């Protein structure tokens, strides 16, 4: 049986000063469009991209 760590894993995302405003706007628009929070959106986009390269 697999043993999973019960503590959440957290990672930070750093934005350069030149990109922060635009990326935050994009994130907000995507979260509103898909009805997801940041974490859900990130995980779905990772799964989508992974699916594209493993076909």
PDB file with SEQRES, HELIX, SHEET and CRYST1 records, atoms N, CA, C and O in Angstrom:
SEQRES   1 A   55  UNK UNK UNK UNK UNK UNK UNK UNK UNK UNK UNK UNK UNK          
SEQRES   2 A   55  UNK UNK UNK UNK UNK UNK UNK UNK UNK UNK UNK UNK UNK          
SEQRES   3 A   55  UNK UNK UNK UNK UNK UNK UNK UNK UNK UNK UNK UNK UNK          
SEQRES   4 A   55  UNK UNK UNK UNK UNK UNK UNK UNK UNK UNK UNK UNK UNK          
SEQRES   5 A   55  UNK UNK UNK                                                  
HELIX    1 AA1 UNK A   20  UNK A   34  1                                  15    
HELIX    2 AA2 UNK A   38  UNK A   53  1                                  16    
CRYST1    1.000    1.000    1.000  90.00  90.00  90.00 P 1           1          
ATOM      1  N   UNK A   1       0.842  -1.173   0.000  1.00  0.00           N  
ATOM      2  CA  UNK A   1       0.000   0.000   0.000  1.00  0.00           C  
ATOM      3  C   UNK A   1       0.891   1.240   0.000  1.00  0.00           C  
ATOM      4  O   UNK A   1       1.872   1.303   0.740  1.00  0.00           O  
ATOM      5  N   UNK A   2       0.550   2.223  -0.826  1.00  0.00           N  
ATOM      6  CA  UNK A   2       1.329   3.454  -0.911  1.00  0.00           C  
ATOM      7  C   UNK A   2       1.098   4.318   0.321  1.00  0.00           C  
ATOM      8  O   UNK A   2      -0.017   4.411   0.833  1.00  0.00           O  
ATOM      9  N   UNK A   3       2.156   4.937   0.778  1.00  0.00           N  
ATOM     10  CA  UNK A   3       2.066   5.851   1.919  1.00  0.00           C  
ATOM     11  C   UNK A   3       2.215   7.271   1.394  1.00  0.00           C  
ATOM     12  O   UNK A   3       3.224   7.605   0.773  1.00  0.00           O  
ATOM     13  N   UNK A   4       1.213   8.108   1.643  1.00  0.00           N  
ATOM     14  CA  UNK A   4       1.247   9.485   1.162  1.00  0.00           C  
ATOM     15  C   UNK A   4       1.434  10.435   2.325  1.00  0.00           C  
ATOM     16  O   UNK A   4       0.854  10.247   3.395  1.00  0.00           O  
ATOM     17  N   UNK A   5       2.234  11.439   2.115  1.00  0.00           N  
ATOM     18  CA  UNK A   5       2.447  12.466   3.118  1.00  0.00           C  
ATOM     19  C   UNK A   5       1.151  13.256   3.279  1.00  0.00           C  
ATOM     20  O   UNK A   5       0.570  13.693   2.286  1.00  0.00           O  
ATOM     21  N   UNK A   6       0.696  13.441   4.497  1.00  0.00           N  
ATOM     22  CA  UNK A   6      -0.574  14.120   4.721  1.00  0.00           C  
ATOM     23  C   UNK A   6      -0.442  15.635   4.754  1.00  0.00           C  
ATOM     24  O   UNK A   6      -1.452  16.340   4.763  1.00  0.00           O  
ATOM     25  N   UNK A   7       0.777  16.146   4.773  1.00  0.00           N  
ATOM     26  CA  UNK A   7       0.967  17.596   4.767  1.00  0.00           C  
ATOM     27  C   UNK A   7       0.894  18.123   3.339  1.00  0.00           C  
ATOM     28  O   UNK A   7       1.395  17.484   2.413  1.00  0.00           O  
ATOM     29  N   UNK A   8       0.271  19.289   3.155  1.00  0.00           N  
ATOM     30  CA  UNK A   8       0.208  19.849   1.797  1.00  0.00           C  
ATOM     31  C   UNK A   8       1.589  20.283   1.320  1.00  0.00           C  
ATOM     32  O   UNK A   8       2.422  20.719   2.115  1.00  0.00           O  
ATOM     33  N   UNK A   9       1.820  20.161   0.042  1.00  0.00           N  
ATOM     34  CA  UNK A   9       3.075  20.620  -0.557  1.00  0.00           C  
ATOM     35  C   UNK A   9       2.831  21.997  -1.129  1.00  0.00           C  
ATOM     36  O   UNK A   9       1.831  22.229  -1.808  1.00  0.00           O  
ATOM     37  N   UNK A  10       3.727  22.895  -0.861  1.00  0.00           N  
ATOM     38  CA  UNK A  10       3.563  24.284  -1.278  1.00  0.00           C  
ATOM     39  C   UNK A  10       4.783  24.703  -2.074  1.00  0.00           C  
ATOM     40  O   UNK A  10       5.919  24.399  -1.708  1.00  0.00           O  
ATOM     41  N   UNK A  11       4.530  25.410  -3.174  1.00  0.00           N  
ATOM     42  CA  UNK A  11       5.611  25.974  -3.988  1.00  0.00           C  
ATOM     43  C   UNK A  11       5.291  27.433  -4.254  1.00  0.00           C  
ATOM     44  O   UNK A  11       4.127  27.828  -4.320  1.00  0.00           O  
ATOM     45  N   UNK A  12       6.320  28.211  -4.401  1.00  0.00           N  
ATOM     46  CA  UNK A  12       6.136  29.623  -4.710  1.00  0.00           C  
ATOM     47  C   UNK A  12       6.388  29.862  -6.188  1.00  0.00           C  
ATOM     48  O   UNK A  12       7.155  29.146  -6.831  1.00  0.00           O  
ATOM     49  N   UNK A  13       5.730  30.878  -6.706  1.00  0.00           N  
ATOM     50  CA  UNK A  13       5.967  31.312  -8.077  1.00  0.00           C  
ATOM     51  C   UNK A  13       6.494  32.730  -8.011  1.00  0.00           C  
ATOM     52  O   UNK A  13       5.880  33.597  -7.389  1.00  0.00           O  
ATOM     53  N   UNK A  14       7.617  32.968  -8.641  1.00  0.00           N  
ATOM     54  CA  UNK A  14       8.198  34.316  -8.667  1.00  0.00           C  
ATOM     55  C   UNK A  14       7.883  34.973 -10.000  1.00  0.00           C  
ATOM     56  O   UNK A  14       7.972  34.347 -11.056  1.00  0.00           O  
ATOM     57  N   UNK A  15       7.515  36.235  -9.932  1.00  0.00           N  
ATOM     58  CA  UNK A  15       7.230  37.015 -11.132  1.00  0.00           C  
ATOM     59  C   UNK A  15       8.222  38.168 -11.206  1.00  0.00           C  
ATOM     60  O   UNK A  15       8.500  38.834 -10.209  1.00  0.00           O  
ATOM     61  N   UNK A  16       8.744  38.387 -12.397  1.00  0.00           N  
ATOM     62  CA  UNK A  16       9.599  39.542 -12.605  1.00  0.00           C  
ATOM     63  C   UNK A  16       8.754  40.805 -12.587  1.00  0.00           C  
ATOM     64  O   UNK A  16       7.569  40.777 -12.918  1.00  0.00           O  
ATOM     65  N   UNK A  17       9.367  41.897 -12.202  1.00  0.00           N  
ATOM     66  CA  UNK A  17       8.651  43.181 -12.121  1.00  0.00           C  
ATOM     67  C   UNK A  17       7.981  43.530 -13.456  1.00  0.00           C  
ATOM     68  O   UNK A  17       6.890  44.099 -13.474  1.00  0.00           O  
ATOM     69  N   UNK A  18       8.630  43.190 -14.559  1.00  0.00           N  
ATOM     70  CA  UNK A  18       8.127  43.522 -15.888  1.00  0.00           C  
ATOM     71  C   UNK A  18       6.926  42.681 -16.309  1.00  0.00           C  
ATOM     72  O   UNK A  18       6.236  43.043 -17.262  1.00  0.00           O  
ATOM     73  N   UNK A  19       6.655  41.559 -15.620  1.00  0.00           N  
ATOM     74  CA  UNK A  19       5.588  40.661 -16.062  1.00  0.00           C  
ATOM     75  C   UNK A  19       4.461  40.479 -15.054  1.00  0.00           C  
ATOM     76  O   UNK A  19       3.429  39.893 -15.383  1.00  0.00           O  
ATOM     77  N   UNK A  20       4.640  40.966 -13.848  1.00  0.00           N  
ATOM     78  CA  UNK A  20       3.697  40.642 -12.777  1.00  0.00           C  
ATOM     79  C   UNK A  20       2.285  41.135 -13.076  1.00  0.00           C  
ATOM     80  O   UNK A  20       1.329  40.380 -12.902  1.00  0.00           O  
ATOM     81  N   UNK A  21       2.129  42.360 -13.515  1.00  0.00           N  
ATOM     82  CA  UNK A  21       0.789  42.903 -13.752  1.00  0.00           C  
ATOM     83  C   UNK A  21       0.052  42.112 -14.826  1.00  0.00           C  
ATOM     84  O   UNK A  21      -1.117  41.767 -14.659  1.00  0.00           O  
ATOM     85  N   UNK A  22       0.735  41.830 -15.917  1.00  0.00           N  
ATOM     86  CA  UNK A  22       0.103  41.108 -17.032  1.00  0.00           C  
ATOM     87  C   UNK A  22      -0.227  39.663 -16.645  1.00  0.00           C  
ATOM     88  O   UNK A  22      -1.313  39.179 -16.963  1.00  0.00           O  
ATOM     89  N   UNK A  23       0.680  38.974 -15.972  1.00  0.00           N  
ATOM     90  CA  UNK A  23       0.419  37.586 -15.589  1.00  0.00           C  
ATOM     91  C   UNK A  23      -0.714  37.477 -14.579  1.00  0.00           C  
ATOM     92  O   UNK A  23      -1.536  36.565 -14.672  1.00  0.00           O  
ATOM     93  N   UNK A  24      -0.772  38.387 -13.619  1.00  0.00           N  
ATOM     94  CA  UNK A  24      -1.867  38.360 -12.649  1.00  0.00           C  
ATOM     95  C   UNK A  24      -3.216  38.602 -13.334  1.00  0.00           C  
ATOM     96  O   UNK A  24      -4.219  37.989 -12.969  1.00  0.00           O  
ATOM     97  N   UNK A  25      -3.236  39.494 -14.321  1.00  0.00           N  
ATOM     98  CA  UNK A  25      -4.454  39.739 -15.093  1.00  0.00           C  
ATOM     99  C   UNK A  25      -4.873  38.477 -15.836  1.00  0.00           C  
ATOM    100  O   UNK A  25      -6.054  38.129 -15.863  1.00  0.00           O  
ATOM    101  N   UNK A  26      -3.895  37.786 -16.444  1.00  0.00           N  
ATOM    102  CA  UNK A  26      -4.196  36.559 -17.175  1.00  0.00           C  
ATOM    103  C   UNK A  26      -4.723  35.481 -16.231  1.00  0.00           C  
ATOM    104  O   UNK A  26      -5.695  34.795 -16.547  1.00  0.00           O  
ATOM    105  N   UNK A  27      -4.081  35.333 -15.073  1.00  0.00           N  
ATOM    106  CA  UNK A  27      -4.526  34.346 -14.094  1.00  0.00           C  
ATOM    107  C   UNK A  27      -5.957  34.627 -13.652  1.00  0.00           C  
ATOM    108  O   UNK A  27      -6.785  33.717 -13.608  1.00  0.00           O  
ATOM    109  N   UNK A  28      -6.248  35.880 -13.328  1.00  0.00           N  
ATOM    110  CA  UNK A  28      -7.597  36.240 -12.884  1.00  0.00           C  
ATOM    111  C   UNK A  28      -8.638  35.944 -13.966  1.00  0.00           C  
ATOM    112  O   UNK A  28      -9.712  35.415 -13.676  1.00  0.00           O  
ATOM    113  N   UNK A  29      -8.315  36.285 -15.199  1.00  0.00           N  
ATOM    114  CA  UNK A  29      -9.250  36.047 -16.304  1.00  0.00           C  
ATOM    115  C   UNK A  29      -9.495  34.546 -16.494  1.00  0.00           C  
ATOM    116  O   UNK A  29     -10.636  34.119 -16.672  1.00  0.00           O  
ATOM    117  N   UNK A  30      -8.428  33.754 -16.457  1.00  0.00           N  
ATOM    118  CA  UNK A  30      -8.570  32.305 -16.608  1.00  0.00           C  
ATOM    119  C   UNK A  30      -9.330  31.679 -15.437  1.00  0.00           C  
ATOM    120  O   UNK A  30     -10.167  30.800 -15.640  1.00  0.00           O  
ATOM    121  N   UNK A  31      -9.040  32.129 -14.212  1.00  0.00           N  
ATOM    122  CA  UNK A  31      -9.749  31.596 -13.044  1.00  0.00           C  
ATOM    123  C   UNK A  31     -11.236  31.907 -13.130  1.00  0.00           C  
ATOM    124  O   UNK A  31     -12.066  31.040 -12.857  1.00  0.00           O  
ATOM    125  N   UNK A  32     -11.581  33.134 -13.507  1.00  0.00           N  
ATOM    126  CA  UNK A  32     -12.995  33.494 -13.652  1.00  0.00           C  
ATOM    127  C   UNK A  32     -13.664  32.715 -14.771  1.00  0.00           C  
ATOM    128  O   UNK A  32     -14.790  32.242 -14.614  1.00  0.00           O  
ATOM    129  N   UNK A  33     -12.983  32.579 -15.892  1.00  0.00           N  
ATOM    130  CA  UNK A  33     -13.552  31.864 -17.048  1.00  0.00           C  
ATOM    131  C   UNK A  33     -13.846  30.404 -16.715  1.00  0.00           C  
ATOM    132  O   UNK A  33     -14.900  29.880 -17.074  1.00  0.00           O  
ATOM    133  N   UNK A  34     -12.911  29.751 -16.028  1.00  0.00           N  
ATOM    134  CA  UNK A  34     -13.050  28.323 -15.728  1.00  0.00           C  
ATOM    135  C   UNK A  34     -13.713  28.045 -14.379  1.00  0.00           C  
ATOM    136  O   UNK A  34     -14.003  26.893 -14.057  1.00  0.00           O  
ATOM    137  N   UNK A  35     -13.955  29.101 -13.585  1.00  0.00           N  
ATOM    138  CA  UNK A  35     -14.563  28.913 -12.267  1.00  0.00           C  
ATOM    139  C   UNK A  35     -13.672  28.135 -11.320  1.00  0.00           C  
ATOM    140  O   UNK A  35     -14.149  27.295 -10.557  1.00  0.00           O  
ATOM    141  N   UNK A  36     -12.372  28.412 -11.368  1.00  0.00           N  
ATOM    142  CA  UNK A  36     -11.400  27.683 -10.548  1.00  0.00           C  
ATOM    143  C   UNK A  36     -10.580  28.666  -9.732  1.00  0.00           C  
ATOM    144  O   UNK A  36     -10.469  29.845 -10.071  1.00  0.00           O  
ATOM    145  N   UNK A  37     -10.004  28.152  -8.642  1.00  0.00           N  
ATOM    146  CA  UNK A  37      -9.054  28.978  -7.905  1.00  0.00           C  
ATOM    147  C   UNK A  37      -7.669  28.775  -8.516  1.00  0.00           C  
ATOM    148  O   UNK A  37      -7.509  27.996  -9.456  1.00  0.00           O  
ATOM    149  N   UNK A  38      -6.668  29.478  -7.980  1.00  0.00           N  
ATOM    150  CA  UNK A  38      -5.325  29.418  -8.556  1.00  0.00           C  
ATOM    151  C   UNK A  38      -4.775  27.997  -8.572  1.00  0.00           C  
ATOM    152  O   UNK A  38      -4.207  27.557  -9.572  1.00  0.00           O  
ATOM    153  N   UNK A  39      -4.943  27.291  -7.477  1.00  0.00           N  
ATOM    154  CA  UNK A  39      -4.398  25.936  -7.369  1.00  0.00           C  
ATOM    155  C   UNK A  39      -5.068  24.990  -8.363  1.00  0.00           C  
ATOM    156  O   UNK A  39      -4.389  24.210  -9.032  1.00  0.00           O  
ATOM    157  N   UNK A  40      -6.376  25.054  -8.460  1.00  0.00           N  
ATOM    158  CA  UNK A  40      -7.106  24.191  -9.399  1.00  0.00           C  
ATOM    159  C   UNK A  40      -6.709  24.499 -10.833  1.00  0.00           C  
ATOM    160  O   UNK A  40      -6.481  23.587 -11.628  1.00  0.00           O  
ATOM    161  N   UNK A  41      -6.627  25.774 -11.162  1.00  0.00           N  
ATOM    162  CA  UNK A  41      -6.247  26.185 -12.515  1.00  0.00           C  
ATOM    163  C   UNK A  41      -4.855  25.678 -12.861  1.00  0.00           C  
ATOM    164  O   UNK A  41      -4.641  25.129 -13.942  1.00  0.00           O  
ATOM    165  N   UNK A  42      -3.916  25.860 -11.954  1.00  0.00           N  
ATOM    166  CA  UNK A  42      -2.539  25.425 -12.188  1.00  0.00           C  
ATOM    167  C   UNK A  42      -2.484  23.920 -12.438  1.00  0.00           C  
ATOM    168  O   UNK A  42      -1.852  23.479 -13.398  1.00  0.00           O  
ATOM    169  N   UNK A  43      -3.136  23.128 -11.587  1.00  0.00           N  
ATOM    170  CA  UNK A  43      -3.096  21.675 -11.740  1.00  0.00           C  
ATOM    171  C   UNK A  43      -3.747  21.231 -13.050  1.00  0.00           C  
ATOM    172  O   UNK A  43      -3.236  20.332 -13.718  1.00  0.00           O  
ATOM    173  N   UNK A  44      -4.865  21.849 -13.423  1.00  0.00           N  
ATOM    174  CA  UNK A  44      -5.513  21.493 -14.687  1.00  0.00           C  
ATOM    175  C   UNK A  44      -4.639  21.834 -15.885  1.00  0.00           C  
ATOM    176  O   UNK A  44      -4.560  21.058 -16.838  1.00  0.00           O  
ATOM    177  N   UNK A  45      -3.979  22.998 -15.843  1.00  0.00           N  
ATOM    178  CA  UNK A  45      -3.111  23.380 -16.958  1.00  0.00           C  
ATOM    179  C   UNK A  45      -1.883  22.477 -17.053  1.00  0.00           C  
ATOM    180  O   UNK A  45      -1.425  22.170 -18.154  1.00  0.00           O  
ATOM    181  N   UNK A  46      -1.347  22.049 -15.909  1.00  0.00           N  
ATOM    182  CA  UNK A  46      -0.220  21.112 -15.914  1.00  0.00           C  
ATOM    183  C   UNK A  46      -0.658  19.786 -16.540  1.00  0.00           C  
ATOM    184  O   UNK A  46       0.049  19.231 -17.380  1.00  0.00           O  
ATOM    185  N   UNK A  47      -1.822  19.281 -16.131  1.00  0.00           N  
ATOM    186  CA  UNK A  47      -2.329  18.018 -16.704  1.00  0.00           C  
ATOM    187  C   UNK A  47      -2.550  18.146 -18.209  1.00  0.00           C  
ATOM    188  O   UNK A  47      -2.221  17.235 -18.969  1.00  0.00           O  
ATOM    189  N   UNK A  48      -3.109  19.283 -18.637  1.00  0.00           N  
ATOM    190  CA  UNK A  48      -3.370  19.510 -20.062  1.00  0.00           C  
ATOM    191  C   UNK A  48      -2.060  19.516 -20.862  1.00  0.00           C  
ATOM    192  O   UNK A  48      -1.961  18.853 -21.894  1.00  0.00           O  
ATOM    193  N   UNK A  49      -1.072  20.251 -20.395  1.00  0.00           N  
ATOM    194  CA  UNK A  49       0.215  20.319 -21.083  1.00  0.00           C  
ATOM    195  C   UNK A  49       0.924  18.971 -21.080  1.00  0.00           C  
ATOM    196  O   UNK A  49       1.525  18.583 -22.082  1.00  0.00           O  
ATOM    197  N   UNK A  50       0.857  18.264 -19.974  1.00  0.00           N  
ATOM    198  CA  UNK A  50       1.483  16.946 -19.887  1.00  0.00           C  
ATOM    199  C   UNK A  50       0.837  15.991 -20.895  1.00  0.00           C  
ATOM    200  O   UNK A  50       1.524  15.207 -21.551  1.00  0.00           O  
ATOM    201  N   UNK A  51      -0.485  16.068 -21.008  1.00  0.00           N  
ATOM    202  CA  UNK A  51      -1.186  15.231 -21.978  1.00  0.00           C  
ATOM    203  C   UNK A  51      -0.746  15.514 -23.410  1.00  0.00           C  
ATOM    204  O   UNK A  51      -0.695  14.603 -24.236  1.00  0.00           O  
ATOM    205  N   UNK A  52      -0.435  16.757 -23.702  1.00  0.00           N  
ATOM    206  CA  UNK A  52       0.001  17.125 -25.049  1.00  0.00           C  
ATOM    207  C   UNK A  52       1.367  16.536 -25.413  1.00  0.00           C  
ATOM    208  O   UNK A  52       1.612  16.197 -26.570  1.00  0.00           O  
ATOM    209  N   UNK A  53       2.244  16.418 -24.433  1.00  0.00           N  
ATOM    210  CA  UNK A  53       3.591  15.924 -24.761  1.00  0.00           C  
ATOM    211  C   UNK A  53       3.707  14.412 -24.617  1.00  0.00           C  
ATOM    212  O   UNK A  53       4.720  13.838 -25.015  1.00  0.00           O  
ATOM    213  N   UNK A  54       2.702  13.757 -24.061  1.00  0.00           N  
ATOM    214  CA  UNK A  54       2.796  12.313 -23.875  1.00  0.00           C  
ATOM    215  C   UNK A  54       1.881  11.539 -24.826  1.00  0.00           C  
ATOM    216  O   UNK A  54       1.679  10.337 -24.655  1.00  0.00           O  
ATOM    217  N   UNK A  55       1.342  12.215 -25.805  1.00  0.00           N  
ATOM    218  CA  UNK A  55       0.477  11.516 -26.784  1.00  0.00           C  
ATOM    219  C   UNK A  55       1.276  10.662 -27.722  1.00  0.00           C  
ATOM    220  O   UNK A  55       0.709  10.012 -28.600  1.00  0.00           O  
TER     221      UNK A  55                                                      
END                                                                             
